[in-house]
Each structure stands twice: as C-alpha cells, then as structure tokens.
Amino acid sequence: MIYEPSPFCYTKKKKRADQMDRAFIIGDIHGNYDELLQLLTHWDPATETLIFLGDYIDRGPDSLQVVRHVMQLVEEGAIALKGNHEEMMMEWTRGEHEARYLRNGGEETLQSFMTASSGANDLSFAEFRSVLLTEFSEEVTFLSERPLYYEWNQFLFVHAGVDLSKENWRDGTDEDFLWIREPFHTGSNQTGKKIVFGHTPVKILNRDKSFNPWFSECGTKIGIDGGLVFGGQLNGLKVAADGRTDWVKVESIS
C-alpha cells in the first residue's frame, strides 16, 4: 500500500485520551471526506480527545480517503469505534450478505477502493474481493478490529446504543451495539452513563425533524447522526468531563 499523508496532520504530542477533560465526538461520516476535514477544524487536538462513532464508509464518494485519514488519527491517539456499515463490509469480504451490503452503499465504497487499486482493471465487485483483501489489507484489518464502545468519565460512546434491559449493558451482543434502535431510544437508562450514539439519523428522533443533535428528555442519551448522506449535516459534539455539552455542524459541501 502506498500511503500519502493527509493535508491535515496533527503531530503535536498530546495527552492520552483518558487524561483529557474534554472530548470531541464525530458521528456517521459515510465516505464524505471534505466534510470530515471541515468538521475537524473545530477540534482542538491539544485539549480534546477525538472520538469517532463508526460508519466511516458507504454511500458517500470518498470512503477510502476517510478510512485512511481516520487510521492516521488513531495512530495519533484518536478513538475510532466500529459501525454497522464496517460490519457489513467485513461480512461482504467473507462472502456473506453480499447483496445487502451493495444496496446499502457498499458499491460506492468498493468503487473508491477500486479507483485507487493497481489491479482492479474492469473487475466485478466479486472478482475484486481478493484484490481488496491483499492490496488493502491494512485498511480491512483496521475496520475489522474497531472496538464496539468506549467509556470516558461519565460518558459511554457507542455506534447504535445498548440493550437497556440487561442488568449489565456490557453483556449486550455485537448486534445490539451496532444495530439497535428501539427499545434503546425510549428505554429507561439505568446504566449510570450518558450515552452518546450515532446510527439513527436524528431527524427521526427530533420532534422538529431537524438534523441537529438529539437530547433525550431524561438527559442521559445524545444522538448525533446528522444524516449527511440524506440531505442533512455532519455533527460534532463537544463534551466536558463534568457533563457540559456543545455542538457544531458542517453541511454538505458538494
């Protein structure tokens, strides 16, 4: 793999994620590289832990660029969780649920990899699978190994949510962390954590149908998937260790 440095490099030595008292959380990016770079201008690497909630790929035009940039940021201390779209791609690499992946934005992701490939001349997606696993093994491994959740101070960060019916939410399944919607959104949160999640476009949750972050009435759940690929925006949430929150947004650049 030929690695080309990103135009945005964050090389200043920082504290470890668990040593910072502020965090900057980014929701579902879905292959929108330009919007990601714009949102990152609101992040202070010296004082804020950077946390991604997953769904780096699919639907948008630049999934490979997004993945490589997130990989670079993780090397420098960022936290990057797995989303259901990363899981669907991993299933596709194993020959599982292929049609489901392609119709949920996988075609755009594979095309972004094929465009950068030296060996994808006129290959079908199925034929490209072996090339992907060889030529882009670092990217595939990175996506497959993302953690499912991250705990920081009083906050819990996860792609989709948790099973609130379990005595210990950590006993939930991978499917819960990656795919759950209801009954998580309306369930009683007794975890002792403020849960920040993506996955469900907040337009579905907000009474005003806006794409702005959703704050539950109980104050213990925050949804930040701005539905950028559905005409919305890319949201960034700023949180402090004492529970204070603020947010910024980037609308579609294209």
C-alpha positions as CSV (number, residue, x, y, z in Angstrom):
1,M,0.0,0.0,0.0
2,I,1.3,3.4,-0.9
3,Y,0.5,5.8,1.9
4,E,0.1,9.5,1.0
5,P,0.0,11.8,4.1
6,S,-3.2,13.8,4.6
7,P,-3.1,17.5,4.0
8,F,-4.1,17.8,7.7
9,C,-1.5,16.4,10.1
10,Y,-1.9,16.5,13.8
11,T,1.6,15.7,15.1
12,K,1.7,17.8,18.2
13,K,2.3,15.5,21.2
14,K,-0.9,15.1,23.2
15,K,-2.1,13.7,26.4
16,R,-3.6,10.2,26.3
17,A,-7.3,10.1,25.7
18,D,-8.1,9.2,29.3
19,Q,-6.0,12.1,30.6
20,M,-8.1,14.8,28.9
21,D,-11.1,16.5,30.4
22,R,-12.8,17.3,27.1
23,A,-13.8,15.3,24.1
24,F,-14.9,15.9,20.5
25,I,-17.2,13.3,19.0
26,I,-17.9,12.8,15.4
27,G,-21.0,11.0,14.1
28,D,-21.6,8.9,10.9
29,I,-19.3,10.2,8.1
30,H,-20.2,7.8,5.3
31,G,-17.4,8.5,2.9
32,N,-17.7,12.3,3.0
33,Y,-14.1,13.3,3.2
34,D,-14.4,17.0,2.5
35,E,-17.0,17.5,5.2
36,L,-14.8,15.5,7.7
37,L,-11.9,17.7,7.1
38,Q,-14.1,20.8,7.6
39,L,-15.5,19.5,10.8
40,L,-12.0,18.7,12.2
41,T,-11.2,22.4,12.0
42,H,-13.4,22.7,15.1
43,W,-11.3,20.1,17.1
44,D,-8.6,21.2,19.5
45,P,-6.0,18.3,19.5
46,A,-4.2,19.7,22.5
47,T,-7.2,19.6,24.8
48,E,-9.9,17.3,23.3
49,T,-10.0,13.6,23.0
50,L,-11.2,12.8,19.4
51,I,-13.8,10.0,19.3
52,F,-15.5,8.6,16.1
53,L,-18.7,6.6,16.4
54,G,-18.3,4.5,13.3
55,D,-19.8,4.3,9.8
56,Y,-16.8,5.8,8.0
57,I,-17.8,4.1,4.8
58,D,-20.6,3.6,2.3
59,R,-23.0,5.9,0.3
60,G,-20.5,8.8,0.1
61,P,-17.9,9.2,-2.6
62,D,-14.6,9.0,-0.7
63,S,-14.7,6.1,1.7
64,L,-11.1,5.1,1.2
65,Q,-9.8,8.6,1.9
66,V,-11.9,8.8,5.1
67,V,-10.7,5.4,6.3
68,R,-7.0,6.4,5.7
69,H,-7.5,9.7,7.5
70,V,-9.1,8.1,10.5
71,M,-6.3,5.5,10.6
72,Q,-3.8,8.3,10.8
73,L,-5.8,10.0,13.6
74,V,-6.0,6.7,15.6
75,E,-2.2,6.4,15.4
76,E,-2.0,9.8,17.0
77,G,-4.4,8.9,19.8
78,A,-8.0,9.2,18.5
79,I,-10.6,6.6,19.4
80,A,-12.5,5.0,16.4
81,L,-15.4,2.7,17.1
82,K,-17.0,0.2,14.7
83,G,-20.3,0.9,13.0
84,N,-22.8,-1.4,11.4
85,H,-21.5,-0.4,7.9
86,E,-18.0,-1.6,8.8
87,E,-19.5,-4.9,10.0
88,M,-21.5,-5.2,6.7
89,M,-18.3,-4.7,4.7
90,M,-16.5,-7.4,6.7
91,E,-19.4,-9.7,6.0
92,W,-19.0,-9.0,2.3
93,T,-15.3,-9.8,2.4
94,R,-16.3,-13.2,3.8
95,G,-18.9,-13.7,1.0
96,E,-21.8,-13.1,3.4
97,H,-24.9,-11.0,2.8
98,E,-23.3,-9.6,-0.3
99,A,-26.5,-8.1,-1.9
100,R,-27.4,-6.3,1.4
101,Y,-24.1,-4.6,1.6
102,L,-24.1,-3.4,-2.0
103,R,-27.6,-2.0,-1.8
104,N,-26.7,-0.1,1.4
105,G,-23.9,1.9,0.0
106,G,-21.3,-0.7,-0.5
107,E,-21.0,-0.1,-4.2
108,E,-19.7,3.4,-3.6
109,T,-17.1,2.1,-1.1
110,L,-15.8,-0.6,-3.3
111,Q,-15.6,1.8,-6.2
112,S,-13.4,4.2,-4.1
113,F,-11.0,1.3,-3.3
114,M,-11.1,0.1,-6.9
115,T,-10.2,3.5,-8.2
116,A,-7.1,3.5,-6.0
117,S,-6.1,-0.1,-6.9
118,S,-3.4,-1.1,-9.2
119,G,-5.1,-4.4,-10.0
120,A,-8.8,-3.7,-10.4
121,N,-8.9,-3.3,-14.2
122,D,-12.5,-4.0,-15.3
123,L,-13.1,-6.4,-12.4
124,S,-16.6,-7.1,-11.0
125,F,-17.1,-6.5,-7.3
126,A,-16.9,-10.2,-6.6
127,E,-13.7,-10.5,-8.6
128,F,-12.2,-7.5,-6.7
129,R,-12.7,-9.1,-3.3
130,S,-9.3,-11.0,-3.4
131,V,-7.6,-7.8,-4.6
132,L,-9.1,-5.8,-1.8
133,L,-8.0,-8.3,0.9
134,T,-4.4,-8.3,-0.5
135,E,-3.8,-4.7,-1.6
136,F,-5.8,-3.0,1.1
137,S,-5.2,-5.5,3.9
138,E,-4.2,-2.7,6.4
139,E,-7.5,-0.8,5.8
140,V,-9.6,-4.0,6.1
141,T,-7.8,-5.1,9.3
142,F,-8.3,-1.7,10.8
143,L,-12.0,-1.7,10.1
144,S,-12.5,-5.2,11.4
145,E,-10.7,-4.5,14.6
146,R,-12.6,-1.4,15.8
147,P,-13.9,-1.6,19.3
148,L,-17.7,-1.6,19.9
149,Y,-17.8,1.0,22.7
150,Y,-15.6,3.4,24.7
151,E,-16.1,4.7,28.2
152,W,-14.8,8.1,29.2
153,N,-15.6,9.7,32.6
154,Q,-19.4,9.7,32.9
155,F,-19.9,9.1,29.2
156,L,-20.4,5.9,27.1
157,F,-19.8,6.2,23.4
158,V,-21.2,3.5,21.0
159,H,-22.4,3.4,17.4
160,A,-26.0,2.4,17.8
161,G,-26.8,2.0,21.5
162,V,-27.1,-0.7,24.2
163,D,-29.6,-3.1,25.5
164,L,-31.1,-1.3,28.4
165,S,-33.0,-4.3,29.6
166,K,-29.8,-6.1,30.7
167,E,-28.6,-5.8,34.2
168,N,-25.2,-5.1,32.9
169,W,-25.2,-3.3,29.5
170,R,-21.7,-4.7,28.7
171,D,-23.4,-8.1,28.3
172,G,-25.1,-7.0,25.2
173,T,-24.4,-8.5,21.8
174,D,-22.4,-7.1,18.9
175,E,-25.7,-6.7,17.1
176,D,-27.0,-4.5,20.0
177,F,-24.0,-2.2,19.9
178,L,-24.0,-1.9,16.1
179,W,-27.7,-2.1,15.1
180,I,-30.1,-1.4,17.9
181,R,-32.7,1.4,17.6
182,E,-35.8,0.7,19.7
183,P,-36.2,-0.1,22.5
184,F,-33.0,1.8,23.2
185,H,-34.2,5.3,22.2
186,T,-37.2,5.3,24.5
187,G,-35.9,2.9,27.2
188,S,-35.1,3.8,30.7
189,N,-31.3,4.4,31.1
190,Q,-30.1,2.9,34.4
191,T,-26.5,2.4,33.3
192,G,-25.2,5.4,35.2
193,K,-23.7,6.7,31.9
194,K,-24.6,9.4,29.5
195,I,-24.8,7.5,26.2
196,V,-23.6,9.2,23.0
197,F,-24.5,7.3,19.8
198,G,-24.9,7.6,16.1
199,H,-26.6,5.2,13.6
200,T,-30.1,6.6,13.7
201,P,-30.5,9.9,11.8
202,V,-31.6,12.3,14.4
203,K,-34.3,13.7,12.1
204,I,-36.2,10.6,13.1
205,L,-35.8,11.4,16.8
206,N,-36.2,15.1,16.9
207,R,-39.7,16.4,17.2
208,D,-38.9,19.4,14.9
209,K,-37.4,16.9,12.4
210,S,-34.1,18.8,12.4
211,F,-30.7,17.2,11.8
212,N,-29.3,18.8,15.0
213,P,-28.1,16.5,17.8
214,W,-31.0,14.9,19.8
215,F,-31.0,15.1,23.6
216,S,-33.3,12.7,25.3
217,E,-35.9,14.1,27.8
218,C,-34.1,12.2,30.6
219,G,-30.8,13.9,29.7
220,T,-28.9,10.7,29.5
221,K,-28.8,9.9,25.8
222,I,-27.5,12.0,22.9
223,G,-27.8,11.1,19.3
224,I,-25.6,12.8,16.8
225,D,-26.0,11.1,13.4
226,G,-26.9,14.2,11.3
227,G,-27.9,12.2,8.2
228,L,-25.4,13.9,6.0
229,V,-25.9,11.4,3.1
230,F,-29.7,12.0,3.4
231,G,-29.6,15.8,2.9
232,G,-28.6,16.6,6.5
233,Q,-25.3,17.5,8.1
234,L,-22.2,16.1,9.8
235,N,-22.4,16.8,13.5
236,G,-19.6,17.2,16.0
237,L,-20.4,17.0,19.8
238,K,-18.1,18.6,22.4
239,V,-18.4,17.3,25.9
240,A,-16.6,18.1,29.1
241,A,-15.8,15.6,31.9
242,D,-18.3,17.4,34.1
243,G,-21.1,16.7,31.6
244,R,-21.4,20.1,29.8
245,T,-22.0,19.8,26.1
246,D,-21.8,21.9,22.9
247,W,-22.0,21.0,19.3
248,V,-21.0,22.2,15.8
249,K,-22.1,21.1,12.3
250,V,-20.9,21.0,8.7
251,E,-23.4,20.9,5.9
252,S,-22.9,19.1,2.6
253,I,-20.1,20.7,0.6
254,S,-20.9,19.1,-2.7
